[in-house]
Amino acid sequence: MESATKPGEATATNGATATNGATATAETFDVYRPADGSVMRTVEITSPAKVAETVAAARAAQKEWEAIGFGGRKVWLERLRDWIFDNQDHLDEVMQQETGKVRADAALEAFYCVDAINFWNDQGPKWLADEVVTPHVPILRTKRHKIVYRPYGVVGLISPWNFPVILSLGDAIPALVAGNAAVVKPSEITPLTLMEIERGWKEDIGGPDVFHVVNGVAETAGALIDEVDYLQFTGSERTGKLVMKRAAETLTPVSLELGGKDPMIVTRDADIERAVNATAWGGLINTGQICISIERVYVEEPIYDEFVEKLKAKVETLRQGADGDSYTAEVGAMTSPAQIDIVSDHVEDARAKGARILTGGRKKEGPGDWYEPTVIADADHSMKVMTDETFGPVIPVMKVKSVDEAVELANDTRYGLGSSVFAGDPEEGERIARRIEAGHCNVNDVLVNYNVLSLPMGGWKNSGIGVRHGAQGIRRFCHTEALTVPRMKQTKNEPMWFPYNARKRNFLRRVYRLMNARGRKRFKG
Ligand code: NAD
C-alpha cells in the first residue's frame, strides 16, 4: 500500500502528531527511502490492546528466561550474534535503505551489536553477582549481608531513527542478559531492520518469547510505558519529558538518553591536522545525525584561520551520495525530512547573523532528503547553530581568545552529553576535560568513548537521566534486593524487639554512645 502523501507532510492519526517523515493512517504508517523519497514498506501500528498482549506474552516467557541463568541466556544470545553475522549484508541493505546512511555507517550497527552481545555475556555475570556487604555495626556482623540483583521483568525500549538498531537492540542486550524480557518500540521512521531481527529471532533462531517489537508513535509508546516494569527511552529532550510524565502515572522507573550540543575545544598547540580530521569525522559521520556529534567547535585565535581553512578543504573532499554496497561515499542522506527543516533554519539564522558559510549550506535539489556537508566560520552564541541541537551535517566554528573562554562557552548550554578537547599535551587536555560539564570528554579524539562499553555513557543536565554501558548500564535493568541471613544459631528474642523496658533502653543507649560518641563522651550517661 503506497501513500500519496509526501514524507514530512502527514500527521499520524494514532493519537499523536508524527514528528518526522512517516505518514500514517489509523492502522498503518509508511516507511520511506530517504535517498529518493520512495515508499519502502507500509507497517501496521500496534494497538494499545496488542501492546498489552505482547507485554503479557513477554512477561510469561521471562520467568523461564530468568530461570535458565546467565549460561542459558548466553547460548541464545550467541545464536543471535551468529545470525547477525550470517545476515549482515541483508541487514546493512535494509538499514541503508530506510535511513539513507552510507554503507560504512550502516554497517556500524551490526558491528556494535555482535560486540555488545559478547561484552554483556562476559561482564553481566560479574556486575550482577551478589555483593557481600560488611556492616559498620559490629554486632550485625553475626549475619551475612548481600546485595542481590533481580531483573525487573519486562523492559520497554523506545528508540530514535538515527541508529535504529544500536539504540534499540543495543540496549535490549544488557536487559536480556540480566534476565529481563525486552519489548522495543522503534522509531516509526526506521523500524524495518529491527523488525527483520525480530523475525530472525522468532523464525530462524526459534528464540524464547522474550524479544518483541511493537510499532507506532505516541499511542503505542504510551501503552508500552503503561505496561512494562522499566522503560529505557532514547530520543529528543521534548519527548523524553513526555515519557517521564507518562511513566510517573505508574511510577515506572526510566532512563532517558536525550539530545546534545557537544562542544569541541581546540587549543593553540593542538595537532591541527588531527583536530581537523577528527572534526570532519565527528561532525559528519552518519550525516551529523548522532547525539554525540561534534556540534560546535571553539578554536584558539592563533590557529583559527588555519583550522577553518583546512576544515573547509577536508569537508570539500567528502563524497555525498547513495553508495549501495560500494563504500564510495562518506556522507549520506538525512533520515528525517523534518530534520532538514531544522538544519536549514540553523544555517540561515547563522548566515543572517553574519557567519560565513565556507562550504555547503543548502538542501540539495531533486528527489530524496539531502543536505550538503556544511562548514560555518565566525559563529557565535547569538546563533541557533551554536545553542540548539542541529542534528545534521553542519560544523560551526567560533574563534576564542583563551581556553578559559572556550570552557565557559562549552558549558553555556542546557545540554551535557559529550565533548572533546584537542590539546598539544594530553595532560593539559585532561585538565580542560575535567572542567567541562558533560557525561564524557574525549581528549585528542572524538566519539571513541562509545566503543568502550565499560565506560558509563549518559548525559548531564537536559541530556538525560541514567547511563548506558558500564556496570550501571546493566544494573539499571535490575531491582536491588538487600538480603540478611543469619550465620549462627539465634536466640528466641532480640534486644530491639518487644517488650520495651527501661533496662533494655539503657543498654541500647550505652551501646549507641559507645559506638558513635567520641572521646570521653563515649563513657558518660
Ligand atoms: P523523538 O523524541 O522524536 O522520537 C524518539 C522516539 O519517541 C520514537 O520512537 C518516537 O516514535 C517516540 N515518541 C514520539 N512521541 C512520543 C510520545 N508522546 N511518547 C513516547 N514516545 C514518543 O526523537 P528522534 O527524532 O527519533 O531522535 C532524535 C533525537 O534523539 C535527538 O535529539 C538526539 O540527540 C536524540 N538521541 C539521543 C541519544 C543518546 O544516547 N543520548 C542517541 C540518539 C539520539
Residues whose N, C-alpha, C, O or C-beta is under 5 A from the ligand:
A	BS01	NAD	T19 I158 S159 P160 W161 K185 P186 S187 E188 G216 V217 A218 A221 G222 T234 G235 S236 E237 T239 L242 V243 E257 L258 G259 G260 C291 S463
